[in-house]
């Protein structure tokens, strides 16, 4: 079951990750939230991160603990 976060407006977001290649050729993992479950959905928040909600838009973001 993918990790789900429901914001103050009642909208549910699911946590995903993806490996991207940077301009220098280095690979980096990015984390993002989407309203539907897509390929790359994660079951839990990565170690060292917490989920916070932005005050202005209500979007969830990952923040280093």
Secondary structure, 3 states (H helix, E strand, C coil): CCCEEECCCCCEEEEEEEEEECCCCCEEEEEEEECCCCCCECCCCCCCEEEEECCCCCCEEEEEC
